[in-house]
């Protein structure tokens, strides 16, 4: 991970995309397993529920949360921070003592992935806040099939791919360890306890053993209930964070600038546009200051205008002056 990504992670705000799924225990759904993910912010939240056929989604702002709180828990007066913290504990994780039940305001019609456009879900949550009965309801609307691909299909395929890569890397490490142990034995080293000795690792033999083991059958019987263990959930989150980093909008790098290029110079061909016209061709006794490439017969419009102005000024001063006072001032000026 490079320093740019580290800096980005420090300022980036997590989104619902990176939050891992977790299984939830609830009544009113029969034996159907449900999964939920959420992003609880300081004054808003997003919640998504799926049965791996349909996705239901709800997003509430601060004002909506306050309104629902007043409607469902009129006897509880608590600051928003306390309410959001409690919602995080009962939605983000199913604490002990939190009970979920699910109802469908409209009949469930599963027409392939995505279900029915009119289908809704009502997730009722009962818990206690400061020893007082607390009720919350999540009213989920059916999302588009594209949301299912974005939040279920694609992330799970990425997880499978990454876990496969990690397994292959682990196999390489084990092979190196076997070579290290073999080297020790060739030098006369022996294992102090016989029960610690292991045979050389063979990946083909290992895979065959796993396919024939009783644990393999038990894992299939359990199905998806244990799909998101803590280490897998963390891998899911890291994978989706890496995806967000790779797909972030990249701004164009600022143009390189040097100190000398930002300071006006007499060698700059556009400097005449920034100098006062009265300073062009100024005679300081060391000759006229002229820009490179300037010719007497190729004066700019600004120079010609300045010369005309000076001639008019000289004419008016000569007519109004009876002494040489203005002529001395004119020499000092020009």
N, C-alpha and C positions, 0 to 999 in steps of 0.2 A: 504494500500500500504506500503510495507516494504522498509527499507532503500536501499536494493540492487536494487529494481526496480526504486527508485527515482534516484539513481546514474546512472543507465542504461539509463533512459530517458534524463538525462542531457548531455550524450555523444552520444546517438543514433541519427542517421540522418534519418529523415522521408523519406519514400519511397512512390511510387505511390499507393501501396496497401492501405495505411491508409487514403488517400485523399478521401473525400466524393464526390459523384456525385452531379451535379447541372443541372437543366434544362436550355436549351439555346433556344433563340428565333432566328430563321433564316428563310430566304426565299429560295425557290427552293426545298422544301421538302413537300409541301402540308400541310396537317394537321398532319403529323407525328411528334410526339414529340421526340426530341433528348436530350441526356444527355452527359455531358462531365466532365472529371476529369483530373487534371494535377499536375505535380510536377516540379515546376520551381526552379532550383538550381542557383548557382552563375554564372555558365558558360555552362549550359546545361539544357535540359528540356525533359520531357516525357508527351505526351498527349494521351488521350484515349477518343473515342467518341462511343456511342452506341445508337441504336434505340430499344433496348431490344430484338433484333433478332440477330444483328451482332455487333461485336466490331471491330473498326478500331484503329490502334495504330501507333504513330510516336515518334521516339527518335532522338534528334539532339545533336551533340557535339559542342564544342566551334567553331571549324573551320567550321562546317556546318552552324552554325548560322551566322557567319560572311559572309560566301559566299552567303547565301540567303538574308541577309540584303543588301549586295552590289548589288544583282541582282534586288530586288524588290523596294529598296529605294536608288537609286544611288545619289540623291540630298541631302540625310541626312548623315551628319558626326557626329556620337555620340559615346562615349566610350561604351564598352560592358556592363558596370554596368547600364548605362542609358537604353540601349536597353532591357536588361533582366528585369529591373524594369517595363518598359512599357509593355513587354510581359506578365508579371505577372498580370498587371492590366487589360489587355484585354483578357487573356486566363483564368487566375485563377478566375477572376470575370468579368462579362460583364458590364463594366462601361457605364454610359449614354453617348451616342454619338458613341458607338462602334456598328458596324453593321456586322452581320454574313450572309453569303450566302453559300449554299452548291451545289456542282455539282458532278456528278459521271462520271469519265473518261470512264468507261465501263458501260453497262446496268446493272441495279440492278437486281440480281437474288437471291431471298431468298429461299434457300433450307433447311429450318429448321434453328435451332440455329447455327450461324457461317456463314451462307450465302455461297456465291460462293468463291472459293479459289482465283479467279482472280479479285474479286471485290475490287475497290479502292474508296476512298472518298477524295474530295478536299474541304476543308473548307476555304473560303475566308473571311478575317477580314479586315475591313476598320475602321480607327480611325485617331487621330491626335496626333503627338508627337511634343511638343513645338510649337503648332499652325501650324505645317506642316503636310500635308497629309501623312499618314503612312499606308502601305499595308503589310499584312502578309498572307501567305498561309500555311496550314497544309495539307500535303499529307499523308493520312492514309492508311495503308495496312490492309487487313483483318487478324485478329488474329485467332488462333486456338480455337476450342470450349472449351478447357481446360481453356483458359483465361477468357471466359465468366463465367465459373463456379467460378473461383478464384476471379474475380472482381465484379460480379453481384449476382449470385445465392447464394453463400455461405455467403457473407457479409450481404445481405438483410435478410437471414434466421437468422443470428446472431442478427441483429437489432430487428427483431420481437421477438425473444426469450428474449432479454434483456429488451425490453419495456414491455413485459408481466410480467417479474420478478419485474420491478419497479412498475407496476400497482398493483400487488399483495401486495407489501410492502406498497404502498400508502393506500390500503384498510385497512390494519392492523393499520396504523396510525390513519385513520379516526375512526375506531372502538374504539380505545383507547380514542380519543378526545370525542366521544359520552359518554363514561363511565365517563370521567372527568366532562363533562357538567352535567350529571345526578347526580353526587356526589355534585356538587355545588347547584343544585336545591333542593336536599334532605336537605341541610343545610340552606335553606331559601333564596338562592340567586335568583334574578330575572333579566331578560334582560331589559336594560333601554329603548330599542326601539323595538317595536313589529315586525317591518320589518326585524330585524336581526335574529329572531328566526328561527331555522331549525328543521325539524323532524329527527328522528333517521335514520341513513344511512343504507340502505339495498342494497347489491350489486346486487341481482337478480332483484329487482325493478329498479335499476339504468340501468342495461344492457337492460332491456325491454324498458325503456324510450328512451334510445339512439337509439335502433333499430326502434322505431316508430317516431322519431323526424324528422323535416324537414331538419335540418342540415345534417343528415345522408344521405338523398337523394341528397342534394347539393354536398356533398363530393364525392359521387359516380359519379355525373355528371362531376365534375372537373377532375376526373380521377387521373392521376399521375402527373399532372402539379404542384401540391403543396406537392409532396411527401417529398421533402428535404427542410423543413423549417430550420431556423438556429439552433434550439434546437435539431432537429433530426440529422442534419449534424454533430453537435458537438458530439452527442451520437455515431454516426457512426465512427467518428474519434477515440474516446476514446476506443470503442470496438475493432477496428482494431489494435490500439496501444497495448492493453492488449493481443491480439492474437499474435502480434509480440514478445512481452515479453515472453509469454509462449512457443513460438516455437523457441526462440533464441538458437543458439549453446552454450551449456554449457561446459566450460572447466573444466578439472579435477582439484580439489583443490590442491594446493601445499602441498607436504609432510611436516608433522610437524618435526621440528628439534630443538634440544636443544643445549645450549652452550657447555655442557660437552661432547655431542656426537661428536661435530665438532673439539674438541681439542685433539691431539694425546696424548695417555697415555701409560705408561709402562704396564698397565694392558690390553691393547689392543693386541690381539693375532696377529694382522697384523702389529703392530708397527715396527717389525724388518725389514719389507720391506721398511719403510720410514727412518730408522736410517742409518747413514753411517756405513758400515761394520766395520770400525776401532774403532767405539764406542761400538760395541757389546763386552761384557766381559771386558770392560775397568776397570782396577784396579786403584782405587783412594785411596787406603790405607784402605778402609772400606769394602774390599771384592769385588769380581767381581759382576758387575751388570748383572743379568740374568733375562730373561723374565720368567713368571710363566709357569711351565711345561717343561722347557728346561732341558735336561739331558746331561751329559758329553759324553755318548756314542751315542747320537742322534743329533750331530751337523748338522746345516744346511749347504748347499753347500757354501753359502756366507762366513760362518765362516772358513771353511776349506781352501777356496781360500785365505782369508785374512792371515791366519797363514802361508801358503806356501809363500806368498809374503814377510812376515816379516822375515822368515828364509833365503830367498834368499838375502834380504837386509843386514841382519846381517853378512852373509858370505862375501859379497863384502866389507863391511866396515872393517871387520877384516883383509882382505887381503891388503887393501890400507892404513891401519893406522899403524903408528909406535909408537904412544903414546896412552895414555888412554883417549884422548880427545873425540873420537867418542863413547867410552864406556859410558862416563858421559852423552853425548848427548842422547845416546840410552836409558839410565835409565830415563832421563827427558822425553823422547818421549813415552816410553812404560811403 
